Structure formats: structure tokens, C-alpha cells
Amino acid sequence: MKFAPALFGLLALALWEAAVRIADVPVYQLPGPIAIVGAFVADPVGLLQALASTLFVTFSALLVAAILGAAMAMAMSASRLAQAAIQPWAVALQVTPLPAIAPLIIIWVGEPFVALVVCATIVAFFPLFANTATGLASAPPELNDLFRLYGANRWRTMALLRLPAALPYFLSGLRISGGLALVGAVVAELVAGSGGFASGLAYRILEASFRLEMPRMFAALVLLALAGILLNFGLGALGNAILRRRGPA
């Protein structure tokens, strides 16, 4: 069973290659897997360097989103006034389409790398914020009462009860936000690339599409897909390791 995804992928690639050869599809319309691999082999260093640039933006944004999401969720958990002030703006940020505001952010921030991180952070923020807030509210009421009975103040209860209860929720949100941070980085790079800022794998995709270099464009897309898969599994493994190390709640 564990080899099923790989076998399915190989079968799909074989059928794809056979289909484009039998139908004689032009490479500028739909390249086959062999042409895509050839495009990667022709410039592995350039594509991998571009991927590294995109991943640097992704991880930077994920770190910022984790800090901001956890901090704002804690503030909401500690104060109803903070909850009333923060929650509507967090929801508004979630539903705002990034392509609509990315050009403005790039203009306002000025520094391209920082602007890309801000854009990716906006996309990655909400799952971490919402999951952490849910986790902080998940502590059993009887334990809250017990802490209150023994005179624990609000911040001691937060540190010893609510934060440990929220850890699995936070790690789950981190795994979701990892993929979203990558999506946000790619969207921001596409916007920045159309404005002349050449950085990241998304710009390579944009450049290849303008030149009708479809195999190169698909090679970059495959790298992004593989990076997303590895990022998801890596964050999942990290979360599982942390929870195992912590032991039973």
C-alpha cells in the first residue's frame, strides 16, 4: 500500500508521455514528461537556486505567521476586549484576495524580499491564528476551575494549562499554513515578476511562459509541487515528533 502513490504516479506519467506522442501534440502546447526532465537537466542549478529563493520566502513567512498567529490568539484568549478587536480584522485579512493587494504591498514596503514575506504571511496567518485560538479554548473547564481554586493568575493558567492544550492545534495549523505560505510566496513572486523583480521559481515560470518554453515552465511547476509535498510531510513529521516527545497530555 505504501508504494501505491508512486506506482500511480509512474502509470500517469507513462500514459501522459504515450498520449502526447500518439497525438503528436506540439511541445509548446503540452510537453511530455521526458521533455520536462530534459528541461530540468538543461538548467538544474538555475531552477534549484530559484526554488531555494522561493522556499526562503516561504519559511520566513511561516515563521512570522506562527509568531503573530500564536501571539494574537493568546491575546484573544486572555481578553474579551482583544477578541472583539482582533477577530473581525483577522477574518477580513483571510478573505482579502492576495493578487488584489500584492501590488500595493510591494509598492508600500519598497524592499522586494520583505514585501514578498508580507504577502506570504497574509496567506499563512489565519490557519495558525484560528487553530491556536481553538486550542487555547479547548482546555477542560474543570481544570480551569481547579487552577482558579488554587489561585493561579491568568498568565500562569495560560502557561501551564492552555498553551499545552493548544499545542496539537498549533502544530496542525502550522502544517496547513506551510502549504499556504508557499502559495502566497508564489503569487507574490508572480506579481513582483510582472513588475520587473526577478526572483524565485514563480518568476522562472512567468519567464518561460512568455518565451513559450513549456518544458521549462512545467519543470518549475513540478519542482514547486514536490516542494509542497515535502513541506507538508516535513511539518507533519515535525509535529508528530514534538507530540511524541511531549508524551500523553
C-alpha positions as CSV (number, residue, x, y, z in Angstrom):
1,M,0.0,0.0,0.0
2,K,2.8,2.4,0.8
3,F,4.0,2.2,-2.8
4,A,0.6,2.9,-4.3
5,P,1.2,6.7,-4.8
6,A,4.5,6.1,-6.6
7,L,3.0,3.4,-8.8
8,F,0.0,5.6,-9.6
9,G,2.3,8.5,-10.5
10,L,4.5,6.3,-12.7
11,L,1.4,5.0,-14.5
12,A,0.1,8.5,-15.0
13,L,3.4,9.7,-16.4
14,A,3.6,6.8,-18.8
15,L,0.1,7.4,-20.1
16,W,0.9,11.2,-20.4
17,E,4.0,10.5,-22.5
18,A,2.2,8.0,-24.6
19,A,-0.7,10.3,-25.2
20,V,1.4,13.3,-26.4
21,R,3.5,11.1,-28.7
22,I,0.5,9.3,-30.2
23,A,-1.5,12.5,-30.7
24,D,1.7,14.3,-31.8
25,V,1.0,17.2,-29.5
26,P,3.4,20.2,-30.1
27,V,5.8,20.7,-27.2
28,Y,4.8,24.3,-26.9
29,Q,1.2,23.2,-26.1
30,L,1.8,20.2,-23.8
31,P,5.3,18.8,-23.3
32,G,5.7,15.1,-22.2
33,P,7.5,14.0,-19.0
34,I,10.7,13.2,-21.0
35,A,10.8,16.8,-22.4
36,I,10.2,18.2,-18.9
37,V,13.0,16.2,-17.4
38,G,15.2,17.3,-20.3
39,A,14.4,21.0,-19.5
40,F,15.4,20.4,-15.9
41,V,18.6,18.7,-16.8
42,A,19.5,21.6,-19.1
43,D,19.5,24.1,-16.2
44,P,19.3,22.3,-12.8
45,V,21.4,24.9,-10.9
46,G,19.2,27.9,-12.1
47,L,15.9,26.2,-11.2
48,L,17.1,24.9,-7.9
49,Q,18.5,28.3,-6.9
50,A,15.1,29.8,-7.8
51,L,13.4,27.2,-5.7
52,A,15.7,28.0,-2.8
53,S,14.8,31.7,-3.1
54,T,11.0,30.8,-3.0
55,L,11.5,28.5,-0.1
56,F,13.4,31.1,1.9
57,V,10.4,33.5,1.5
58,T,8.1,30.6,2.4
59,F,9.9,29.7,5.6
60,S,10.4,33.3,6.6
61,A,6.6,34.0,6.2
62,L,5.7,30.8,8.0
63,L,7.9,31.9,11.0
64,V,6.3,35.3,11.1
65,A,2.8,33.9,10.7
66,A,3.4,31.4,13.6
67,I,4.6,34.2,15.9
68,L,1.8,36.6,15.0
69,G,-0.9,33.9,15.0
70,A,0.1,32.5,18.4
71,A,0.5,35.9,19.9
72,M,-2.9,37.2,18.7
73,A,-4.6,34.0,19.7
74,M,-3.1,34.3,23.2
75,A,-4.2,37.9,23.4
76,M,-7.8,36.9,22.4
77,S,-7.8,34.1,25.0
78,A,-6.7,36.5,27.7
79,S,-9.0,39.4,27.0
80,R,-12.5,39.7,25.6
81,L,-11.7,43.2,24.5
82,A,-8.8,41.9,22.5
83,Q,-11.0,39.2,21.0
84,A,-13.6,41.8,19.9
85,A,-10.8,44.0,18.4
86,I,-8.7,41.3,16.7
87,Q,-11.2,38.7,15.3
88,P,-13.0,40.8,12.7
89,W,-9.7,42.1,11.2
90,A,-8.3,38.5,11.1
91,V,-11.3,37.3,9.2
92,A,-11.1,40.3,6.9
93,L,-7.5,39.6,6.2
94,Q,-8.3,35.9,5.4
95,V,-11.0,36.8,2.8
96,T,-8.9,39.5,1.1
97,P,-7.6,38.2,-2.3
98,L,-3.8,38.4,-2.3
99,P,-3.5,39.3,-6.0
100,A,-5.6,42.4,-5.4
101,I,-3.4,43.8,-2.7
102,A,0.1,42.3,-3.5
103,P,0.9,45.2,-5.9
104,L,0.1,47.7,-3.2
105,I,2.1,45.9,-0.6
106,I,5.1,45.7,-3.0
107,I,4.9,49.5,-3.6
108,W,4.3,50.4,0.0
109,V,7.0,48.2,1.5
110,G,9.6,49.0,-1.1
111,E,12.1,46.3,-0.2
112,P,11.2,43.3,-2.5
113,F,12.1,40.5,-0.2
114,V,10.2,42.0,2.8
115,A,7.2,42.7,0.6
116,L,7.2,39.0,-0.6
117,V,7.3,37.8,3.0
118,V,4.5,40.2,4.0
119,C,2.3,38.8,1.2
120,A,3.0,35.2,2.0
121,T,2.4,35.9,5.7
122,I,-1.0,37.3,5.0
123,V,-2.0,34.0,3.3
124,A,-0.4,31.7,6.0
125,F,-1.6,33.7,9.1
126,F,-5.2,32.7,9.5
127,P,-5.0,28.8,10.0
128,L,-2.3,29.3,12.7
129,F,-4.3,32.0,14.4
130,A,-7.7,30.1,14.2
131,N,-6.2,26.7,15.2
132,T,-4.3,28.2,18.1
133,A,-7.3,30.1,19.4
134,T,-9.4,26.9,19.2
135,G,-6.7,25.0,21.1
136,L,-6.5,27.7,23.8
137,A,-10.2,27.4,24.4
138,S,-10.1,23.6,24.4
139,A,-8.7,23.2,28.0
140,P,-11.2,21.2,30.1
141,P,-13.4,23.6,32.2
142,E,-12.8,21.5,35.4
143,L,-9.1,22.1,35.1
144,N,-9.7,25.8,34.6
145,D,-11.8,25.7,37.8
146,L,-9.0,23.8,39.6
147,F,-6.4,26.4,38.6
148,R,-8.7,29.2,39.8
149,L,-9.3,27.4,43.0
150,Y,-5.6,27.2,43.7
151,G,-5.2,30.9,43.0
152,A,-3.3,30.7,39.7
153,N,-3.4,34.0,37.8
154,R,-4.4,34.4,34.2
155,W,-0.9,34.1,32.8
156,R,0.1,31.1,34.9
157,T,-3.1,29.4,33.7
158,M,-2.2,30.3,30.2
159,A,1.4,28.9,30.5
160,L,0.6,25.7,32.4
161,L,-2.8,24.7,31.1
162,R,-4.0,26.5,27.9
163,L,-0.7,26.5,25.9
164,P,-0.1,22.8,26.4
165,A,-3.7,22.1,25.4
166,A,-3.3,24.3,22.3
167,L,0.0,22.7,21.1
168,P,-1.6,20.0,18.9
169,Y,-3.9,22.6,17.3
170,F,-1.0,24.9,16.7
171,L,1.0,22.1,15.0
172,S,-1.9,21.2,12.9
173,G,-2.3,24.9,11.8
174,L,1.4,25.0,11.1
175,R,1.1,22.1,8.7
176,I,-1.8,23.8,6.8
177,S,0.0,27.2,6.8
178,G,3.1,25.7,5.3
179,G,1.4,25.0,2.0
180,L,-0.4,28.3,2.1
181,A,2.9,30.2,2.7
182,L,4.3,28.5,-0.4
183,V,1.2,29.5,-2.4
184,G,1.5,33.1,-1.0
185,A,5.2,33.3,-1.9
186,V,4.5,32.1,-5.5
187,V,1.6,34.6,-6.0
188,A,3.7,37.4,-4.6
189,E,6.6,36.5,-6.9
190,L,4.3,36.4,-9.9
191,V,3.1,39.9,-9.2
192,A,6.6,41.1,-8.4
193,G,8.0,39.3,-11.6
194,S,5.4,41.0,-13.8
195,G,6.7,44.3,-12.4
196,G,10.3,43.5,-13.2
197,F,11.6,42.0,-9.9
198,A,13.3,38.7,-11.0
199,S,13.4,36.3,-8.0
200,G,12.1,32.9,-7.2
201,L,10.7,30.0,-9.1
202,A,7.5,31.8,-9.9
203,Y,9.4,34.3,-11.9
204,R,11.0,31.4,-13.9
205,I,7.5,30.1,-14.6
206,L,6.5,33.6,-15.8
207,E,9.6,34.0,-17.9
208,A,9.2,30.6,-19.5
209,S,5.5,31.2,-20.3
210,F,6.4,34.5,-22.1
211,R,9.0,32.6,-24.2
212,L,6.7,29.6,-24.8
213,E,9.3,27.4,-23.2
214,M,6.7,25.0,-21.9
215,P,9.0,22.2,-20.8
216,R,11.0,24.6,-18.6
217,M,7.7,26.0,-17.2
218,F,6.4,22.5,-16.4
219,A,9.8,21.6,-14.8
220,A,9.4,24.6,-12.5
221,L,5.8,23.6,-11.7
222,V,6.9,20.1,-10.9
223,L,9.6,21.4,-8.5
224,L,7.0,23.5,-6.8
225,A,4.7,20.6,-6.4
226,L,7.5,18.4,-5.0
227,A,8.5,21.2,-2.6
228,G,4.9,21.5,-1.4
229,I,4.7,17.7,-0.8
230,L,7.9,17.6,1.1
231,L,7.0,20.7,3.1
232,N,3.7,19.1,4.1
233,F,5.2,15.8,5.1
234,G,8.1,17.5,6.9
235,L,5.9,19.7,9.0
236,G,3.7,16.7,9.8
237,A,6.7,14.7,10.9
238,L,7.9,17.6,13.0
239,G,4.5,17.9,14.7
240,N,4.4,14.2,15.4
241,A,7.9,14.2,16.8
242,I,7.1,17.1,19.1
243,L,3.9,15.5,20.4
244,R,5.7,12.1,21.0
245,R,8.4,13.9,22.9
246,R,5.9,15.7,25.0
247,G,4.1,12.4,25.8
248,P,0.5,11.9,26.7
249,A,-1.4,15.1,27.5
